[in-house]
Structures are given as structure tokens and as C-alpha cells.
Amino acid sequence: MSDYLDTIARAVQSGDEKLVTQTVAEALDAGLAPEEILNKGLIPGIQALGQLFKDGEAYLPEILISTRAMRSGVGKLSPLLAGKAVAKRGTVVVGTIEGDMHDIGKNLVKLMLESNGFEVHDLGVDVPADSFVRAARELNADIVAISALLTTTMVSIPDVVKALEQAGLRNRVKVMIGGAPITRQFADEVGVEGYADDCASAVDEADRLIKSAPIG
Amino acid sequence: MDTRERYLAIMTFQEPDRTFLWEFGYWGGTVRRWYKEGLPLIKGLPEDVAEGLGLFAECAGVPLRRYTPYDVHDYFRMDPYLVRVPLNIGACPPFEQKIIEDHGKWHIWQDPDGCLRKEPKDKSTLPSIVGWPVTTREDWERYKAERLRPTLEDRLPANWPQLLEEYKRRDYPLGLGQLHGFFGTPRYLMGVEGLLIKYYDDPEMMKDVNNYLADFWIALFDGVLRQVEVDAVFIWEDMCYKGGPLISPDMFREFILPGYKKLTSFLREYGVKIINVDSDGNIWKLIPLWVEGGVTVLYPFEVAAGMDIVEVRKAFPKLGIIGGLDKRAVAQGKEAIDRELEAKVPFMLQHGGYIPTLDHLVSRDISFENFKYYRQKLEQIVRRFSKAWDRD
């Protein structure tokens, strides 16, 4: 049985979409539970790729083909998982800050979070503070993840933090940020809990935030 | 030395009288801010120059965009501009510029290269591209046949004969190339994500794209170089972010390096010794590959992305370097400016092959007062390391 799971993990890691789809189908035919295929095949595969990325041994094309392969495998499992209590790692609202139209970094973070078992809601680009707040409230989000590409737009991040405070959500919603001009120092200065250098680190950071104590 | 002689001497590690007093460029919003803070408004900027529009300065060359920040140039008595041959190397004939969707505050419009740009109508920020002209092989075959024909027809301005005469008498450096590159151009054909995945999905198509682009640029450049001697060629890539290259060095070697080698080999036959590449982000891993591909100058070395020009100079003693001075230090104030300049500029000038500028376009968080201090301090250091001083 573990042969199927190993093959699925390796196929996700190498971005072999066809092999992932085929082996997931074979694993199901062989009687493996969809939860097991997800948690012991697909997710370990994308995690291994994430580690290679963090180690500088994989690059963005590899992230794109692996997350595509992952989505394909999850797509096969989704109808079978519907209605079952599959543990998700957390709910994340992502978006690019108001005034900023850039979405590549945000899209990559979304892909990696989804592939690693997070429920992700993408608000798109040029997102005003009140839209982050509304989505966080309606979706009962654990994390608001904000992307900014420009030094001129990153200064709007504190507006989102303030709006979450004013809405009374700040004690249960954590905020993480990233983007070309963003640094850990800036994250500390504007009072947000999370910062990620890249899309693979964003998964670790989101995981850390979920496991960390509530704010305040 | 005149400007051209100085440029050639700096960039080929000869003996210049001094380095240039140049900048890379400014955002439209920065120049507007400075007008309010004391920059004399003489030539000004047209109304339609957006806050988020990049305005290139001396080392990037003119004409690169429709607008040039001449008031900044004049106020700081910068050295004369590098000039670029106004050769259109984009889609020709260009795509019709038109509004595709109107969403009130913002719209999506088609640009001359066939990209769909989502942009606020007040142009308060940079647009994002949401659609590209090439997805399939058929798209690519059609695009190159219809838009990238290797002929100068309609790609040079009507006053080309007069420009040629002017170039022959010039005392300034003349550059060839606009915003194009072996990664830079395909990203505008198929988008960054589309391009990155295409290297895996259709490697043969990507090899054809880069081989065709190399031949296409060679054909256009050959047409120009037969008529006028140029001093430098410019390639734009922007293929790195703060975490490093967008693609692996192995992928660069497989798909991109052959085009560089082909193009630079051709350029060397015409005696073009200076090949510039512009890439933001952390470029460390790609520098050896660019050098192997015949590139001689890199810029702008973004400090926030982890680039340290002193370390680059130590690792690559004969690589031309432009930029590398941390714009964030200029935003902070005098002490930070002093630290940044003293730590880098003297070392770089002692080792040659260097033109000091900030590490990208000057951002809107830099006050006119701080920028003035930075330029004064920089000029003092440049003077200290000059053999001759012609600016009093």
C-alpha cells in the first residue's frame, strides 16, 4: 500500500501531474482511504518540494508544476472527501494591499497554502482594509495574509491591522505579510505577527501562527 | 574626456578622468513630491505622468520612455545622458491600444504589445498585466510572423537620417536596445506564471522562442550597426526577486544562455564591447552565467534584495557595475547616507568599472532634502577619487 503513497509523494514533488492522477486512481481502486492518500501521499510530496525550495534546490517553475499536480490529485479525492471531517490546517484570507495590482507573489502563496492543507480565500489585488475585515469575519479566518510589492503600498498594511482592531477581530485573527519590500523588521514595526520571505516559508509561518497563542 | 570617452573608459576598466554623476531614474510621484519641496519647476512633467510611472535618467538613457525628468537632471548638474537608438523592438505593427473592460475606478486596456493591463484610471499605482498574447504554439507562430518580422521597416523614426548624422558627430555614448531580454520579452508574451510553467510543458517551444528572439534581435541590430557604430547594448530581464532567480541556474543554462552567447558573439564581431543587463532582485546565482554569456555590465544591484556591490566586485573583478547604493539609506537621513556612501563608493571607485547610482528608481519616501544631501556627498567622494575635475 505504501508503494502507492510513495509514488504519489514523489510524483507531486517532481510535478508529474499525469502520474499523480493515475496513481491516486490506482490507490483508490486498491482500497486506500482518500484521507490517507491526501495526508500520507499528496501532502508529504508538496512538503518535500517546499523544503527543496527553501534549501535553494527548487525554484518557482517547480513550485508551479508541483502545486498543479497536487491540485489534480486533490481534485480526484474531493468528491470522496465531501462531507467527511478532513482536518484542515486553518483558514487564510489572502490579498494584495489596496493600491497595489500585483498578484504573482500572492498567487504563489495561495497555491502553496492550499496545497499544504489550508483553506484559502483569495480576495484578489487592490484590496481595501474593510474588505479584509469583512472576509475575515464572514469566513471566521484564522489568518489574514497581505502581499505588497511596492514601498508606496506597503505603508497601507497598518490600516488593515487597525481596521481589524476596530472591528474587534484582532484578538482572534493573526496577520502575516510578505512581498518584495517587506522585511521582518517592517512586520515588527507595524505590529503584525507573521512574515514570510517566500511562498514555501509562508506555509511554515502560517502553521506557526495557527499553533501560537491567541493575541492579547 | 568627453562623455563618450569617459563611458568607454569606465566600462572597459581603462583610465577615466572620473566616474559619472548619473542616476538610474525616479518615480513620477517622487519628482512631483520634490517640486513641492523646492525642486525648481522649469520643464515640469506632463499631467499624464502617473505617480507610479518610472522616469529613467542618465545611465538608463534617453529616449526610453516618453518623459524624462530634465528638471532633476539640470538642478543637480548631472552629466549628459546616454542616448539609445530609438529602435522599436516590440510588436510591429503594434496592437491597437483600446479599453477592453471598464470597471469605474479602474479598467483593463490592451497595450501595444498585446498585453491586457489592469490599471486604476488615475494611474496612482503600477498596472498589473492580466492577459498575454501568447498561450499556445499557434499563438507564438502567429505572433512572430505578424509582429516580430526581422526587418527595420517601420521600426525607426522618420528622422532617422538626421539622427544618423548627429550620431556620427556625437560626444555621448550611444546604446542599442530597449526593454527586451531572453526572459524579459517572453514574460510579456505569456506572463510570468505562464512562462515559468511553459519551460516544463513545452521546452521545445521555449527553445524556439529564445532562438528566434536571438536571430530577430541580431537581424535588427545588424541593420543599425551597418549604419552607425554603437557603444553599448542593453538587455532587460528583471528575472530575480529577493529570494534569488525565478528559474534555476540549470534552466537558465538550458534555455537562456544559448541566446546570450549567440547575440553577444554577433555584437563582438561589430566591436560592441559593452553589454548591459538590467535585473532587479537577488542576482547572485545568475551573475556567472551572464558573464559566461558575454555580458559585461550589470545593474542596478538592489540592496534590499541582498546585493552588496563590494562583495560582487571582489567576486567579479572585471564586471562593470552600475548602482548598488541603498535607496532606503537616503530615505533615512544624513547619518545613514554617510554610512552607505563611505562603505561602498570609495572601494568601488578604487577598483574601477563602476558608476554610482541608487539601486533602483528613487522612491517617493525620499525627500528632496535627503536626495540633495546624498548627491552632494556622492559628488564629494567622486571628486576625491578623480584624476581631473571639470565641474567647478
Contacts between the chains, C-beta under 8 A, distances in Angstrom:
chain1	res1	chain2	res2	distance
A	15	B	200	6.7
A	56	B	244	6.8
A	58	B	248	7.7
A	59	B	244	7.7
A	59	B	245	6.7
A	59	B	246	6.8
A	59	B	247	5.5
A	59	B	248	4.5
A	59	B	251	7.2
A	60	B	196	5.4
A	60	B	246	5.2
A	60	B	247	7.1
A	61	B	196	4.3
A	61	B	197	6.4
A	61	B	199	5.4
A	61	B	200	5.9
A	61	B	246	8.0
A	61	B	247	5.9
A	61	B	248	7.7
A	61	B	251	6.8
A	62	B	248	7.9
A	64	B	193	6.4
A	64	B	196	5.5
A	64	B	197	4.8
A	65	B	197	6.3
A	65	B	200	5.1
A	68	B	197	7.4
A	99	B	120	7.9
A	99	B	124	6.5
A	99	B	125	4.9
A	100	B	125	6.1
A	100	B	126	7.9
A	101	B	118	5.7
A	101	B	119	7.1
A	101	B	120	7.7
A	101	B	125	6.2
A	101	B	126	6.4
A	101	B	127	5.9
A	101	B	128	3.5
A	102	B	126	7.3
A	102	B	128	5.4
A	103	B	128	6.1
A	104	B	192	5.4
A	104	B	193	6.5
A	105	B	241	7.8
A	107	B	193	6.9
A	125	B	118	7.7
A	125	B	128	6.2
A	126	B	106	7.4
A	126	B	120	7.5
A	126	B	125	7.9
A	149	B	126	7.9
A	150	B	52	7.7
A	150	B	125	7.0
A	150	B	126	6.9
A	151	B	363	5.0
A	151	B	364	7.6
A	151	B	365	6.0
A	152	B	27	7.8
A	152	B	29	7.1
A	152	B	51	7.7
A	152	B	52	7.5
A	152	B	125	7.4
A	152	B	363	7.0
A	152	B	364	5.4
A	152	B	365	7.5
A	153	B	125	6.6
A	180	B	241	6.4
A	180	B	242	6.0
A	180	B	281	7.9
A	180	B	304	7.7
A	180	B	305	7.6
A	181	B	304	6.4
A	183	B	304	7.6
A	197	B	242	7.1
A	197	B	243	6.0
A	198	B	243	4.6
